[in-house]
Amino acid sequence: MSTIFLFAATVLIWGSTWIAISAQVGSVPLVQSIFLRFAVAAIIMLAGLAALGRLKRPAQWRFVIAQALCLFCFNFVGLYHAAALMPSGLVSVVFSLASILNAANARIFFGDRITPRTICAGVIGVLGLALLFRDDLTGTANLQTLRGIGWALLGTMMFSLGNMASRRNAQLGVTPTTANAWGMGIGALVLLALVGLSGQGMVWPETGRYWVALAYLSVIGTVIGFTTYLLLVARLGSARAGYATVVFPVVALLLSTFYEGYHWTPSAAAGLCLTLLGNVVMFGRGLPLPRGMKRAT
């Protein structure tokens, strides 16, 4: 499977999942929606690998469990809560900072060098977010937007930490498919425990729109999307694979404009450009594009 295919598939899939997430918000408690998503995905992954004779127990479980908690549980608790408070396209813009967080966490956990370019990129990205959310923060819904940004940042940080766990799994010889299959199952069990602790009974969705969104998120967004992304992480490293998040907001905000009625303002457009520029600056000259992707001349 070529790197260019993995890169394009990841961008298109995860750029479109935000709309499906927003379709799940409201009719069912958020944690239950996340549980259903990963329960379905785990069943598909585990049953599929077992049928192919490729289901293996990881040699070491600790980083599989860490990946499960970060990538298949708590990061989505943050992102779903954010999607309930602001347009899904804006959540994806905050999520695009994962590329910068990946570089910072790679420094902390793996000793990778962090450069002045990364610091500059972070400053540009933060300024871009401030411009993007300026109108919301000065309006009547400023508290709600601040809460949404907080949840989105929490989800993005957990996602980045999950990337670090996935990188460690790759070093230990645990393949992305194996880590994903068991990780999704563990994540679903933890989410089910959170549902139980909440004291709420299970609420089963009644609309076809919800079930279509659940099917898309479970199969396309989770089983396929996480597999292609973590294959990129294993092949390119967390920082370079994280560059895919630079393109997510473009896809997500375009969809949000058509399906959620997101209203563009000059400051929002400038903020998006700055946020994307911050990601691009981090890689900048000599950007290690995936193999098979030619640099424009």
Secondary structure, 3 states (H helix, E strand, C coil): CCHHHHHHHHHHHHHHHHHHHHHHECCECHHHHHHHHHHHHHHHHHHHHHHCCCCCCCCCCHHHHHHHHHHHHHHHHHHHHHHCCCCHHHHHHHHCCHHHHHHHHHHHHHCCCCCHHHHHHHHHHHHHHHHHCHHHHCCCCHHHHHHHHHHHHHHHHHHHHHHHHHHHHHHCCCCHHHHHHHHHHHHHHHHHHHHHHHCCCCCCCCCHHHHHHHHHHHHHHHHHHHHHHHHHHHHHCHHHHHHHHHCHHHHHHHHHHHHCCCCCCHHHHHHHHHHHHHHHHHHCCCCCCCCCCCCCC
